[in-house]
């Protein structure tokens, strides 16, 4: 939503062609128009209004390992690159003072929330007990909400010679355990 509540930003495909594009919907007239597209982006999304309503942030997907964050004016005419990251991002949220973007990226060690400074593109990890996805900032800019996924995948065994027998749990974990395999000697 825009700060004044008059616009909704969203992503969709254009003319049923691959590649997400960004659009703005006027909530009064229900008219929608495409936000200016950068041809170097295979996909664009996460068009997010600043709290002041004067700027928008967006994500440009160049490839599966190149994601670029931009800020732009409301008309999309003055894009400025902030940073490019390699890890898959989730969504964007503006800090309450519009000086930072909060975003998540999926690292090998798990998801992490980061703060991207608008003035110089510096990225800083937000220290949390658990990693997070899908950050959201309260309207007054004083609270951060985010999702933490806690996946416990345990290892089970099934007796194929006795298919009616109940499966037996072999190992319980507080971490994700998967791709179980028997050793060659069974």
LOKEDO-472484 format. One record per atom (N, C-alpha, C): residue in one letter; y negated, z negated, x. Coordinates in steps of 0.02 Angstrom, whole numbers, padded with zeros to 5 digits, always signed. Layout:
BEGIN
aYZX/...
This chain:
BEGIN
x+00060+00000+00042/x+00000+00000+00000/x-00062+00000+00044/x-00114+00034+00020/x-00178+00030+00054/x-00210-00037+00038/x-00257-00059+00080/x-00289-00124+00071/x-00324-00129+00003/x-00351-00074-00022/x-00385-00075-00087/x-00337-00064-00146/x-00273-00054-00133/x-00223-00046-00186/x-00224+00022-00220/x-00259+00071-00191/x-00266+00136-00224/x-00215+00188-00199/x-00182+00175-00143/x-00137+00224-00113/x-00071+00192-00093/x-00019+00231-00097/x+00046+00213-00071/x+00066+00266-00020/x+00084+00244+00040/x+00108+00290+00092/x+00185+00291+00088/x+00214+00350+00094/x+00287+00355+00093/x+00309+00416+00133/x+00373+00418+00150/x+00402+00474+00186/x+00451+00510+00141/x+00456+00576+00149/x+00501+00617+00109/x+00512+00682+00147/x+00561+00720+00126/x+00570+00787+00155/x+00521+00835+00121/x+00503+00887+00156/x+00458+00937+00127/x+00497+01000+00113/x+00493+01025+00051/x+00526+01087+00031/x+00601+01086+00047/x+00633+01028+00040/x+00705+01020+00053/x+00725+01041+00123/x+00679+01038+00171/x+00694+01055+00240/x+00706+00991+00280/x+00749+00994+00331/x+00759+00934+00373/x+00694+00912+00406/x+00688+00847+00415/x+00629+00819+00448/x+00584+00784+00398/x+00582+00719+00403/x+00539+00680+00358/x+00466+00693+00373/x+00426+00695+00321/x+00354+00701+00325/x+00323+00643+00287/x+00260+00628+00301/x+00226+00573+00269/x+00180+00599+00213/x+00175+00559+00161/x+00134+00577+00103/x+00094+00517+00080/x+00039+00531+00046/x-00001+00479+00014/x-00002+00493-00061/x+00011+00441-00100/x+00011+00446-00172/x-00047+00406-00199/x-00090+00439-00239/x-00145+00405-00273/x-00116+00372-00335/x-00120+00305-00339/x-00088+00269-00394/x-00124+00278-00461/x-00187+00300-00459/x-00224+00312-00521/x-00207+00380-00552/x-00206+00431-00510/x-00195+00499-00534/x-00122+00522-00527/x-00082+00486-00487/x-00013+00504-00470/x-00008+00569-00432/x-00065+00591-00404/x-00064+00651-00361/x-00042+00630-00292/x-00002+00673-00261/x+00023+00659-00195/x+00004+00717-00148/x-00012+00700-00086/x-00025+00753-00038/x+00005+00734+00030/x+00025+00785+00067/x+00055+00773+00132/x+00003+00749+00181/x+00021+00698+00220/x-00021+00674+00274/x-00015+00724+00331/x-00068+00738+00369/x-00064+00788+00422/x-00004+00776+00469/x+00033+00829+00481/x+00095+00826+00520/x+00084+00849+00592/x+00115+00814+00639/x+00114+00833+00709/x+00178+00874+00722/x+00172+00938+00739/x+00232+00980+00749/x+00278+00956+00805/x+00254+00913+00850/x+00298+00888+00903/x+00346+00834+00877/x+00336+00812+00816/x+00379+00760+00786/x+00433+00793+00743/x+00496+00778+00758/x+00551+00802+00716/x+00551+00766+00649/x+00535+00702+00651/x+00528+00661+00591/x+00467+00617+00600/x+00435+00601+00544/x+00379+00553+00545/x+00390+00503+00490/x+00368+00442+00501/x+00376+00391+00449/x+00340+00327+00465/x+00355+00276+00425/x+00325+00210+00432/x+00249+00212+00430/x+00221+00257+00391/x+00148+00261+00383/x+00126+00195+00352/x+00086+00156+00389/x+00069+00088+00369/x-00006+00076+00375/x-00036+00054+00320/x-00108+00040+00319/x-00124-00025+00355/x-00179-00025+00392/x-00204-00087+00423/x-00232-00132+00368/x-00241-00196+00384/x-00270-00242+00335/x-00341-00223+00317/x-00378-00196+00365/x-00447-00176+00352/x-00450-00112+00310/x-00396-00074+00310/x-00395-00011+00272/x-00427+00047+00310/x-00448+00037+00372/x-00482+00090+00409/x-00435+00131+00453/x-00374+00104+00466/x-00328+00139+00510/x-00258+00140+00479/x-00218+00186+00504/x-00147+00190+00486/x-00107+00192+00551/x-00048+00162+00549/x+00000+00168+00604/x+00057+00211+00579/x+00089+00246+00625/x+00146+00287+00606/x+00194+00293+00664/x+00254+00315+00648/x+00306+00325+00697/x+00324+00399+00699/x+00326+00427+00759/x+00346+00497+00770/x+00413+00496+00806/x+00462+00530+00777/x+00528+00534+00809/x+00533+00601+00844/x+00535+00599+00911/x+00543+00660+00950/x+00616+00677+00958/x+00658+00625+00968/x+00730+00634+00976/x+00763+00567+00962/x+00828+00563+00970/x+00864+00500+00957/x+00850+00447+01011/x+00814+00466+01064/x+00797+00418+01116/x+00722+00420+01133/x+00682+00447+01089/x+00610+00450+01101/x+00571+00440+01036/x+00542+00380+01029/x+00505+00360+00969/x+00434+00342+00990/x+00385+00375+00961/x+00315+00365+00982/x+00275+00334+00926/x+00237+00282+00942/x+00193+00249+00894/x+00122+00276+00902/x+00091+00291+00845/x+00023+00316+00843/x-00019+00273+00796/x-00085+00274+00807/x-00131+00251+00756/x-00178+00310+00741/x-00204+00311+00681/x-00246+00366+00660/x-00297+00342+00609/x-00346+00383+00596/x-00393+00368+00542/x-00359+00383+00475/x-00393+00367+00421/x-00364+00375+00354/x-00349+00448+00338/x-00386+00494+00367/x-00375+00565+00354/x-00322+00596+00400/x-00299+00559+00449/x-00248+00583+00495/x-00274+00633+00546/x-00339+00633+00559/x-00368+00683+00604/x-00376+00659+00676/x-00374+00594+00688/x-00387+00569+00755/x-00329+00527+00780/x-00271+00556+00789/x-00213+00519+00812/x-00220+00499+00884/x-00198+00436+00897/x-00198+00412+00966/x-00130+00380+00979/x-00097+00403+01032/x-00032+00376+01051/x-00041+00307+01080/x+00003+00260+01058/x+00002+00192+01085/x+00057+00180+01135/x+00118+00200+01118/x+00175+00188+01161/x+00234+00230+01138/x+00280+00243+01185/x+00342+00277+01169/x+00399+00231+01191/x+00448+00221+01147/x+00506+00179+01163/x+00569+00220+01154/x+00623+00197+01185/x+00687+00233+01182/x+00733+00204+01129/x+00724+00142+01110/x+00769+00108+01065/x+00750+00120+00992/x+00800+00123+00949/x+00789+00138+00878/x+00747+00084+00845/x+00691+00104+00813/x+00647+00055+00781/x+00665+00045+00707/x+00637-00008+00676/x+00649-00017+00604/x+00586-00004+00564/x+00535-00044+00568/x+00475-00033+00529/x+00415-00064+00564/x+00356-00051+00536/x+00294-00075+00566/x+00258-00123+00520/x+00222-00170+00550/x+00177-00214+00513/x+00116-00228+00558/x+00058-00228+00528/x-00004-00244+00564/x-00013-00319+00568/x-00036-00344+00625/x-00055-00414+00630/x-00115-00426+00584/x-00127-00489+00568/x-00181-00505+00522/x-00250-00483+00545/x-00260-00480+00611/x-00325-00460+00638/x-00327-00385+00656/x-00274-00348+00640/x-00268-00276+00654/x-00272-00259+00728/x-00256-00307+00771/x-00259-00294+00843/x-00190-00278+00873/x-00138-00289+00832/x-00069-00277+00856/x-00028-00246+00800/x+00024-00210+00820/x+00077-00188+00774/x+00139-00229+00791/x+00173-00252+00740/x+00236-00287+00749/x+00290-00238+00730/x+00340-00230+00774/x+00395-00184+00759/x+00459-00212+00787/x+00514-00185+00763/x+00580-00205+00787/x+00612-00146+00820/x+00652-00161+00871/x+00692-00108+00901/x+00761-00136+00917/x+00810-00092+00912/x+00880-00111+00922/x+00898-00102+00996/x+00902-00158+01031/x+00922-00157+01101/x+00998-00168+01106/x+01027-00157+01164/x+01098-00168+01173/x+01117-00241+01161/x+01072-00286+01174/x+01084-00357+01164/x+01071-00379+01092/x+01048-00334+01050/x+01033-00350+00980/x+00961-00333+00963/x+00942-00340+00900/x+00874-00323+00880/x+00824-00373+00907/x+00764-00348+00921/x+00710-00391+00944/x+00645-00369+00910/x+00603-00418+00895/x+00536-00403+00870/x+00488-00400+00928/x+00443-00352+00925/x+00394-00343+00979/x+00324-00336+00949/x+00275-00350+00991/x+00205-00344+00972/x+00175-00289+01017/x+00144-00240+00986/x+00113-00184+01022/x+00038-00190+01015/x+00004-00201+01072/x-00069-00209+01071/x-00103-00141+01060/x-00146-00137+01010/x-00181-00075+00993/x-00228-00053+01049/x-00260-00099+01082/x-00311-00081+01132/x-00283-00044+01192/x-00223-00063+01215/x-00197-00032+01276/x-00123-00013+01275/x-00089-00022+01218/x-00019-00002+01213/x+00030-00049+01245/x+00008-00108+01266/x+00053-00157+01296/x+00103-00183+01245/x+00166-00186+01264/x+00219-00212+01220/x+00242-00279+01247/x+00246-00328+01201/x+00269-00396+01219/x+00322-00418+01169/x+00378-00445+01194/x+00430-00471+01150/x+00403-00534+01116/x+00417-00540+01051/x+00400-00600+01014/x+00459-00648+01022/x+00448-00706+01052/x+00503-00752+01064/x+00528-00784+00999/x+00591-00771+00983/x+00622-00798+00923/x+00691-00825+00942/x+00718-00870+00903/x+00786-00895+00914/x+00836-00839+00902/x+00825-00800+00849/x+00868-00743+00834/x+00825-00680+00831/x+00854-00624+00845/x+00817-00561+00840/x+00802-00545+00767/x+00762-00495+00756/x+00744-00480+00687/x+00730-00407+00675/x+00736-00389+00612/x+00720-00322+00587/x+00669-00327+00531/x+00639-00271+00513/x+00596-00263+00455/x+00541-00317+00451/x+00496-00319+00499/x+00443-00369+00497/x+00394-00356+00440/x+00367-00410+00414/x+00315-00407+00362/x+00265-00462+00376/x+00201-00447+00367/x+00148-00495+00378/x+00118-00514+00311/x+00104-00578+00301/x+00073-00600+00238/x+00005-00567+00230/x-00019-00564+00169/x-00083-00531+00154/x-00140-00561+00195/x-00139-00627+00204/x-00193-00659+00243/x-00181-00655+00318/x-00124-00627+00339/x-00110-00615+00409/x-00088-00676+00448/x-00069-00730+00414/x-00052-00792+00450/x+00023-00805+00455/x+00064-00765+00419/x+00136-00778+00420/x+00174-00713+00434/x+00228-00721+00471/x+00273-00666+00487/x+00340-00679+00454/x+00364-00631+00416/x+00432-00634+00387/x+00472-00577+00418/x+00537-00588+00425/x+00580-00537+00453/x+00652-00551+00432/x+00694-00501+00439/x+00764-00507+00421/x+00805-00519+00484/x+00853-00565+00478/x+00900-00577+00532/x+00969-00561+00505/x+01003-00516+00538/x+01071-00498+00518/x+01120-00540+00559/x+01164-00573+00525/x+01212-00616+00559/x+01281-00590+00540/x+01311-00553+00585/x+01375-00521+00571/x+01431-00555+00609/x+01481-00579+00574/x+01540-00609+00605/x+01599-00566+00587/x+01625-00530+00635/x+01683-00488+00624/x+01741-00520+00662/x+01790-00544+00626/x+01846-00579+00656/x+01905-00531+00666/x+01954-00554+00704/x+02013-00512+00718/x+02071-00538+00675/x+02104-00492+00638/x+02159-00508+00593/x+02220-00467+00613/x+02278-00491+00590/x+02341-00455+00603/x+02377-00445+00536/x+02408-00387+00529/x+02446-00371+00468/x+02517-00351+00490/x+02567-00380+00458/x+02637-00365+00474/x+02657-00302+00436/x+02665-00247+00472/x+02681-00183+00440/x+02754-00180+00417/x+02796-00222+00445/x+02866-00224+00423/x+02874-00262+00357/x+02825-00304+00342/x+02826-00344+00280/x+02758-00335+00245/x+02748-00277+00212/x+02681-00261+00185/x+02656-00308+00131/x+02700-00346+00099/x+02676-00392+00048/x+02653-00459+00077/x+02667-00470+00141/x+02645-00532+00173/x+02569-00531+00182/x+02540-00590+00174/x+02467-00595+00181/x+02445-00583+00253/x+02386-00553+00264/x+02362-00545+00332/x+02347-00614+00363/x+02353-00618+00429/x+02340-00680+00465/x+02281-00671+00511/x+02236-00718+00508/x+02178-00715+00552/x+02200-00738+00622/x+02187-00696+00672/x+02208-00711+00740/x+02153-00746+00779/x+02090-00728+00765/x+02035-00754+00805/x+01973-00758+00762/x+01939-00815+00763/x+01876-00824+00727/x+01820-00824+00778/x+01766-00789+00762/x+01711-00783+00810/x+01644-00795+00777/x+01597-00816+00817/x+01528-00821+00794/x+01489-00759+00816/x+01523-00714+00850/x+01493-00651+00872/x+01532-00593+00840/x+01508-00533+00849/x+01543-00476+00822/x+01601-00458+00868/x+01660-00456+00840/x+01721-00437+00876/x+01751-00378+00838/x+01765-00323+00872/x+01794-00266+00837/x+01835-00223+00885/x+01864-00170+00859/x+01905-00123+00897/x+01965-00158+00928/x+02000-00199+00889/x+02058-00235+00914/x+02114-00187+00933/x+02150-00202+00986/x+02207-00162+01008/x+02261-00208+01035/x+02323-00189+01023/x+02379-00226+01052/x+02389-00205+01124/x+02413-00251+01166/x+02431-00233+01234/x+02495-00191+01231/x+02511-00152+01283/x+02570-00108+01282/x+02635-00146+01268/x+02639-00209+01287/x+02702-00246+01274/x+02702-00281+01207/x+02649-00269+01166/x+02647-00297+01098/x+02623-00367+01095/
